[in-house]
Amino acid sequence: MASIWKNNRAVLIVAALAVVLFGGMIQSMEPKVWVSVMLSGLTLASLYFLVASGLSLIFGLMDVLNFAHGVLFVLGAYVGLATYMNPRLLLNTLPIFFVLIAAVMMAQHVGRAFWPRISGKRNQRLATIGLLLAAALLMILALRGFPIRALNAFNLTAVGGAVTTANAQEPLAMMFRRLLLLALAGVPIGILLSPTDRQDEVPLRPLWQTALITGGAALLGVVLLLVRDSGETWMLALSPDIRFLLALIMGTIAGALGGVAIETALIRPFYGNSVTQLVLTLGLSIAGIDLIEAMFGEEANPPMPPPTLFGENCRSDSLINWFSENCQSIDVLGRAFPTYRIFIIVVGVLVFVAVGLMLRRTRLGMIIRAGVQDSEMVQALGINVRRIFTLVFALGSGLAAMGGVIAAPYLGVFPGMGAIYQLQAFIAVVIGGMGSFIGAAVGTIILGMARAFGDHFVAAGISLPFLDTIIKGSPAIARASTVLIMALVLLIKPSGIFGKKE
Amino acid sequence: MTTTQKNVLEVRDIQTFIGQFHILDGVSVDVPDGSITVLLGRNGAGKTTTLKSILGLTPPRAGAVIFKGKEIQGQPAYRTAAKGIGYVPEHRAIFRDLSVEENLRIAERKAGDLARREEFIFGLFPDLKRLIKLPGGNLSGGQQQMLAVARALVPDNELLLIDEPSEGLAPVVIEQMMEAIRRLSEHTTVLLVEQNFIMASRLADRYTIIETGQSVKSGMMADLVDDEATIQRYLGAA
């Protein structure tokens, strides 16, 4: 106990001061006001946390500052939106991804045999350029004229919509021709991405396993295409609650797969060269948003309607009543608070507890915690750290994407929705201490509270104890509060609240 | 050498670069089964790099590392280690946030490794049993060194690479550590790096001297102890 005091004196003093100040401020507020402001803060904190936890784990374990993390948040939101409201887009595009991924995985085995036959740096470079050109050409041929705009145009929850499904979809024969070309395009990409005999590379799966996985994926793609019409009607006929759950799952999986793709293609070849990794993820944060715009359109979608669980137009007196009434808001000390935001808070808490338990109680968690401190020693114990890296990347990316899905009914869905969340998550991670999971949680709560109370005081003014005048702030102050807090924390403890001194 | 003992490890003329620096320029070491072999040499001669090159943490660019009759150079460290090589690095590399128990458990390669070895490990280092729930970072230097050695004993390792086990330890603790290494060497082969010549000479059966990245002399420890000229030349005043 004494040593905790000695090591964190400055932090503890400032924390105590902050609590006193905070107490003084809410003193002058009615409980119903500050409780609802606090709940708003927790809502924000929960969304920040879903982005920040992955950032923090990824940085802690692999020293990678992933600037593309916000892209995964946006990706999750869009995939969630499509699953929830426009399944025809998914049913027509998923086969493309399945077949492409299958072809790439299969071709990695070809690459294993291909590269050793190319001798000399010059020939290898020529082969690389040739393969890149072939891949680009085949991809263009395969995707040229794909009716992505028509597939995207939909009216809320109705089958078809702005463009009817029958008109938006391409005939099956055309789609199969595209799939064939995509399978061909996957070959040069797979050869380019095939692991060489470089050090500590994750080894390829045995051929039969790859064949089984890729065969399954390709088959699934074809089946999806064959049942796309009935599939759309079936999905839209599901209850919105089930569809929302599906949206959460699909969004999270899409994010995790996106994370794996980023890690394998961009991060893995450059471990130990963090500047290159940083520049690559920074570039991807721009290109990724462009890709999302190209795929889903640039225009902003209105907030996704929350599932019926939070949809009845009424106000419940208590949580118990809400369970039977499913009202969209709930009475908190006489003020209405949206129940969907309570759901956001609950998801944040559940993720915190689940990941925390995983880190504390499982062997994987033990390896991650050890790897954060010394990944070389973990390697020396006979553990394939690179595989753990990929796993953690997938986990962090999946969480960010899940954040995107649950943010969709709250924020709306638009290409720029991730930027502010990524920035806030970065700041939260810096405040909490890079690589500390608890730190990420504490940092996001501080930022969420600062933002919510900042906004409140901008709107309502602030009356400090012993002062009669009400001070009004400008909106800029509320926004700047985040950076002010970061500056303050860094001045007192440069490694962040829970950061380790190096 | 005329011994008929089989070598559990043979290092053949390895060349290792770290970045642009040519650290090892021809190191060869034989480690006979069941022996304690020590790498001697001045600071910066390349002893630690030799251990890391064997494991694959700094992979050699040329030469061969032969473990149990098979070449293992060029493989990632996790695969080399899993073949049965334990590593006790310089500065111990204890996982500070993990408890002592977790520090041991993470080294398991099969479920139950720790349970099988517990008795042996706590027999060597009775202190650890008392500290089992503490975070590794709260241990003293000597206790951390014991934990680092204990960690390497959890799985079935046929070879332990131990780097400077006496570094920064009090004389009493050094005695304890020597006794522990002597006892564990009845079960596993040990390749040791040790600056403390007195400790090295009392523990080791064989030695290899490394001088500026080259192995310059190997032989039986018993012969080296009387060879004042060699000691003076390669190790400075002993």
HADDOCK unambig.tbl for C-alpha pairs under 7 A between the chains (distance, minus, plus):
assign (segid A and resid 199 and name CA) (segid B and resid 74 and name CA) 6.87 0.50 0.50
assign (segid A and resid 199 and name CA) (segid B and resid 75 and name CA) 6.62 0.50 0.50
assign (segid A and resid 199 and name CA) (segid B and resid 76 and name CA) 5.55 0.50 0.50
assign (segid A and resid 200 and name CA) (segid B and resid 76 and name CA) 4.34 0.50 0.50
assign (segid A and resid 367 and name CA) (segid B and resid 106 and name CA) 6.82 0.50 0.50
assign (segid A and resid 370 and name CA) (segid B and resid 95 and name CA) 5.68 0.50 0.50
assign (segid A and resid 373 and name CA) (segid B and resid 95 and name CA) 6.51 0.50 0.50
assign (segid A and resid 377 and name CA) (segid B and resid 93 and name CA) 6.74 0.50 0.50
assign (segid A and resid 379 and name CA) (segid B and resid 77 and name CA) 6.17 0.50 0.50
assign (segid A and resid 379 and name CA) (segid B and resid 78 and name CA) 4.91 0.50 0.50
assign (segid A and resid 380 and name CA) (segid B and resid 77 and name CA) 5.82 0.50 0.50
assign (segid A and resid 380 and name CA) (segid B and resid 78 and name CA) 5.65 0.50 0.50
assign (segid A and resid 380 and name CA) (segid B and resid 81 and name CA) 5.95 0.50 0.50
assign (segid A and resid 380 and name CA) (segid B and resid 87 and name CA) 6.64 0.50 0.50
assign (segid A and resid 381 and name CA) (segid B and resid 78 and name CA) 6.59 0.50 0.50
assign (segid A and resid 381 and name CA) (segid B and resid 81 and name CA) 6.09 0.50 0.50
assign (segid A and resid 381 and name CA) (segid B and resid 107 and name CA) 5.79 0.50 0.50
assign (segid A and resid 382 and name CA) (segid B and resid 77 and name CA) 7.00 0.50 0.50
assign (segid A and resid 382 and name CA) (segid B and resid 78 and name CA) 3.88 0.50 0.50
assign (segid A and resid 382 and name CA) (segid B and resid 79 and name CA) 5.99 0.50 0.50
assign (segid A and resid 382 and name CA) (segid B and resid 81 and name CA) 4.70 0.50 0.50
assign (segid A and resid 382 and name CA) (segid B and resid 82 and name CA) 4.65 0.50 0.50
assign (segid A and resid 383 and name CA) (segid B and resid 78 and name CA) 5.23 0.50 0.50
assign (segid A and resid 384 and name CA) (segid B and resid 78 and name CA) 5.52 0.50 0.50
